[in-house]
Amino acid sequence: MSNAMKETADGKKATEGYMTEKMENTRQALLEGGMYIGAGELENQPKLKWEQLGKADYVVSAEDASRNNADKPNSDSQDASETLPEPVILTTVVQISEDDFWLTSCGMYKGPSPMVPTLAKVKPTCVGVTPKHDVFTGNFKRASESIKKLMENAVTKDRKGILVPGGKIKFRHVLFEGQWQEVNNMEEPKKEDSGTPENESVPVEYTIEGWPVDFPETEEELRSMRNMHRVNYLNAYNEQSR
């Protein structure tokens, strides 16, 4: 083997070793967080249950729900809502499928349709499949099984979960959020937000003014949303966390 080939092989091993260590550290951090649904039986598996919070049912920590039921004040108390458990944020690691990727800057929206009447209602999606890296490959099946179990235990009969055929996990993102508040159960614009530009600290490329769209048909509708909506952008990083 030539020196050049040996150096290349050594460099590749070093890179692979670095990525494996980084993945293992990430997995350990997720386990310590307590809500990683890819955890094994002997690890920090999250214990979850459904709890009614207001008019809807949410997944909460079983420990928080138990503590809430023990500490709940009398139903007549005005402070009863203060003891409600918080909905949990579950975590997992997936490989984003290129075949089912619709998480574009406008969700391929070209104009009103029965499913998506306005650009403001666009909710781009993508599908997560088994990760290629060995550290997380075996975790994906456990995550899918956890989601399936949660769906089966849901109170409502009309279950619309995130599992799709083949054990894949589907994600949906609300691309735009309204600058409004609920007033008497009606959605009305906030006076202070009406006609105001978005937060100046946000880079222009993450605002309505600088947001890219794939089709000319969407540009005018996007600009008309400036005073009523803001971009709900996702933070994305590469394998080096950059």
C-alpha positions in Angstrom: 0.0 0.0 0.0 1.4 3.4 -0.9 1.8 6.1 1.6 -1.0 8.2 -0.1 -3.4 5.3 0.1 -2.5 4.6 3.7 -3.0 8.2 4.7 -6.4 8.2 3.0 -7.5 5.0 4.8 -6.3 6.3 8.1 -8.1 9.6 7.5 -11.3 7.8 6.7 -11.1 5.7 9.8 -10.4 8.8 11.9 -13.5 10.5 10.4 -15.7 7.4 10.9 -14.4 7.1 14.5 -15.2 10.8 15.2 -18.7 10.5 13.8 -19.4 7.3 15.8 -18.3 9.0 19.0 -20.4 12.1 18.1 -23.4 9.9 17.4 -22.9 7.9 20.7 -22.7 11.2 22.6 -25.8 12.4 21.0 -27.7 9.2 21.8 -26.5 9.4 25.4 -27.7 13.0 25.7 -31.1 11.9 24.4 -31.4 9.1 26.9 -30.5 11.4 29.7 -33.2 13.8 28.5 -35.8 11.1 29.3 -38.1 11.4 26.3 -36.1 9.4 23.7 -38.5 6.9 22.3 -35.8 4.8 20.7 -34.5 3.7 24.2 -34.2 0.0 25.0 -35.8 -1.9 27.9 -32.8 -1.5 30.2 -32.4 2.2 29.3 -34.2 5.4 30.2 -37.5 4.5 28.5 -40.1 7.3 28.7 -43.2 6.3 30.6 -46.1 8.1 28.9 -49.9 8.4 29.1 -52.7 10.4 27.6 -54.1 13.3 29.7 -56.9 15.7 28.9 -55.6 19.2 29.0 -58.4 21.7 28.3 -60.5 20.3 25.4 -57.9 18.0 23.9 -55.9 15.0 24.9 -52.1 15.2 25.0 -49.3 12.8 25.7 -47.7 13.6 29.1 -45.2 12.0 31.4 -46.8 9.3 33.5 -44.9 10.6 36.5 -46.1 14.2 36.0 -49.7 12.9 35.5 -49.5 10.9 38.7 -48.1 13.9 40.6 -50.8 16.1 39.2 -53.6 13.8 40.3 -52.1 13.6 43.8 -51.6 17.4 44.2 -54.7 18.5 42.3 -56.7 21.1 44.3 -60.5 21.0 44.6 -62.3 21.3 41.3 -63.8 24.6 42.5 -60.4 26.2 42.9 -59.3 28.8 40.4 -55.8 27.4 40.6 -56.7 24.0 39.3 -55.3 24.7 35.8 -51.9 25.6 37.3 -51.3 21.9 38.3 -51.9 20.5 34.8 -48.9 18.5 33.5 -47.1 19.8 30.4 -47.4 17.9 27.1 -44.1 16.1 26.5 -41.8 16.6 23.5 -40.7 13.2 22.3 -37.4 12.7 20.5 -36.0 10.2 18.0 -33.4 10.0 15.2 -34.4 9.2 11.7 -33.0 9.3 8.2 -35.0 11.7 6.0 -36.3 9.9 2.9 -35.5 11.6 -0.4 -38.5 9.8 -2.0 -41.0 11.4 0.4 -39.5 14.8 1.0 -41.9 17.7 0.6 -40.4 20.0 3.2 -39.7 22.8 0.8 -39.9 26.5 1.3 -43.5 26.6 0.1 -44.6 23.0 0.2 -44.9 22.9 -3.6 -47.9 25.2 -3.3 -49.0 26.7 -6.7 -52.5 28.0 -5.7 -55.7 27.2 -3.8 -56.8 23.5 -3.7 -59.4 21.6 -1.7 -56.7 20.4 0.7 -54.7 23.6 1.0 -57.0 26.7 0.4 -54.2 29.3 1.0 -50.5 29.5 1.2 -50.8 30.3 4.9 -52.3 26.9 5.5 -49.3 25.0 3.9 -47.9 22.3 6.1 -44.9 20.7 4.3 -44.1 17.1 5.2 -41.2 14.6 5.1 -40.8 11.0 6.1 -38.3 9.5 8.4 -36.9 6.0 7.8 -34.3 3.8 9.5 -31.0 5.7 10.0 -28.0 4.4 8.2 -25.6 4.9 11.1 -25.1 1.8 13.3 -25.6 3.8 16.5 -29.2 4.6 15.7 -30.2 1.8 13.3 -31.6 -0.5 15.9 -33.4 2.4 17.7 -35.8 3.2 14.9 -37.9 0.0 15.3 -38.3 0.7 19.0 -39.4 4.3 18.2 -42.0 3.1 15.7 -43.3 0.5 18.2 -43.6 3.2 20.9 -45.6 5.5 18.5 -47.8 2.6 17.5 -48.5 1.8 21.2 -49.3 5.4 21.9 -51.8 5.6 19.0 -53.5 2.3 20.1 -53.9 3.8 23.6 -55.3 7.1 22.4 -58.7 8.0 23.9 -60.2 9.3 20.6 -61.5 6.8 18.1 -60.5 9.0 15.2 -56.7 8.3 15.3 -54.6 10.2 12.9 -51.0 9.4 13.8 -47.6 9.9 12.3 -46.9 6.3 11.3 -47.2 5.5 7.6 -47.0 2.1 5.8 -43.7 0.4 6.1 -43.2 1.6 9.7 -42.0 5.0 8.5 -42.6 8.1 10.6 -44.2 11.1 8.9 -43.4 14.6 10.1 -45.5 17.7 9.3 -44.4 21.3 9.8 -46.6 24.4 10.1 -44.7 26.8 7.9 -46.4 30.1 8.7 -47.9 31.2 12.0 -50.4 34.0 12.4 -49.7 37.1 14.3 -52.9 37.0 16.2 -54.4 36.1 19.6 -57.7 34.6 20.6 -60.3 37.1 21.7 -63.7 35.7 22.8 -62.9 32.5 21.0 -62.4 34.5 17.8 -59.2 34.8 16.0 -58.5 38.6 15.6 -55.3 40.4 14.6 -53.3 41.9 17.4 -53.4 45.7 17.1 -49.7 46.0 17.9 -48.8 43.5 15.1 -51.1 44.8 12.4 -49.0 46.5 9.8 -45.7 46.0 11.7 -42.7 44.4 10.1 -41.3 41.2 11.6 -38.7 41.2 14.3 -35.7 43.1 13.0 -33.3 40.7 14.8 -34.4 37.9 12.5 -32.3 37.6 9.3 -34.2 38.8 6.3 -33.9 35.4 4.6 -36.1 34.0 7.4 -38.8 36.6 7.0 -41.8 36.9 4.6 -39.8 39.6 2.7 -36.9 37.3 2.1 -38.6 33.9 2.0 -38.0 32.0 -1.2 -40.9 30.3 -3.1 -40.6 27.7 -5.9 -43.3 29.1 -8.2 -44.1 32.6 -9.5 -47.8 32.0 -8.7 -47.0 32.0 -5.0 -45.0 35.2 -4.8 -47.9 37.7 -4.7 -49.8 35.6 -2.1 -46.7 35.4 0.0 -46.2 39.1 0.0 -49.8 39.7 1.0 -49.2 37.7 4.2 -46.5 40.1 5.5 -48.7 41.9 8.1 -50.6 38.9 9.3 -48.1 36.1 9.4 -44.5 35.3 10.1 -42.3 32.4 9.0 -42.1 29.5 11.4 -38.7 28.4 10.2 -36.9 25.2 11.3 -33.4 25.2 12.6 -31.3 22.7 10.6 -27.7 21.6 11.1 -25.3 19.3 9.3 -23.4 16.4 11.0 -20.9 18.9 12.4 -23.7 20.8 14.1 -23.1 23.8 11.8 
